[in-house]
Amino acid sequence: MNKNLYIGNLASEVTEEDLLANFSNAGKVKSANIIKDKFTGMSKGFGFVEMETEQDAAEAVRRFNGGELCGRSITVSEARPKKDGPGSGSRGRSGGGFGRNQRGGGRRY
């Protein structure tokens, strides 16, 4: 199991300190991060907690998934690895758009 956990359905008033305090009951917490909107600074309702060991992470999932934090039922699961950036999906796109020297349909002068 990964040591990084995804925490979903967070109430807007939950702070990173709340996550640290709550998850330290399952083991040593290395970091806690709540994802916020870059324009408003408001919580997006999810965050990440990094536990010291994989065993601590597994214990945190077992103890807190479906549990309650600040009046809301939260989801706790193993975080998926971050993708390398935009366009890293496997949609098979190859560009396109204006100025792409494509045949047909263009105006001839």
N, C-alpha and C positions, 0 to 999 in steps of 0.2 A: 504494500500500500504506500501511496505517496504521503509525504508529511504535510502537504498543503491541502487545506480544506476549503470548500466552497460553502458559504453560509448564506442561505436565501430567505426571503420573506421577512427581512428586518424592518422593524418599525422605524420611522424617520428620526425618532429621538435617541436611538441606540448610538452609542459612541464607541470608538476604538477601545477606550478604557473599559467599557462594559464587556466587550468581547474578551479582552485580556483577563478580566476578573472572572468571568463565567467559565471560560475554557481552561483556566489554570486549575480548576477542580478536577480535570481529567489528566493533567500532566503539565510539563513545562512548555510554555508558549514562547516561541521565538519572535513572532510579530503578528500584528492584527491590522487589517486595512479595510476600511469601508469605502466602496467606490462611490464617488460623488460626481454630479453633473458639473462639467467644467465651466459652465456659464452661471449657474445659480448657486453652486456650492451645496445643493441639497443632496441627501443620500439617494442613491438609485435603488435602495432596498436590498442590496446584497454586498457581500464582502468576502474577504479571505483571511484565514488564520493559518499560520505555519507553526506546527508543533515541533518539539525538539526531536522526537523519535517517531518511527512508524507505529510503534505500539501505542504511544500517546495519542496519535491521530486516530487509530482504530478505536480506542477507548472513548474519545470525544464523539465520534460518529455514533457509537453504541449508546452513549449516555444522552446526547443532545438532539439527535435527529428526531423530529416530531415533538420536541420539548417546547417550552414556552420561554420567551425572553421579552420583557416589557409588554406583556399582554398579547403577544402574537406567537403562533406556532411556527417555529423555524425549521428549515431543512438544512441538514448538514451532510455533505458527501465529499468524496475525494474530488479534488479540483482536477480538471482536465488541463493538459499542457497548453500553453498559449501558442497560437498559430504565429507563423513568422511575419505576418503583415498583410496588408491588403492584397487581394488577388491570390492568396495562397491556397484557396479552396480548389477543388478538382472539378470545376465547371467546364473546363476545356475551352475557354474563351481565348481568342487570339487577337484582341484589340478591336479595331473598327473605328467608326466615327468619321469625322470630316478629314479631308486631305489624305485619304488612304489609297489612292490610285486603284480604285476598284472599277471593274468593267461594267458597262451598261448604265443606263438611266441618267447619265451625266449630260449636261448641256454642251453642245459643240459650238465653237465660235468660228 
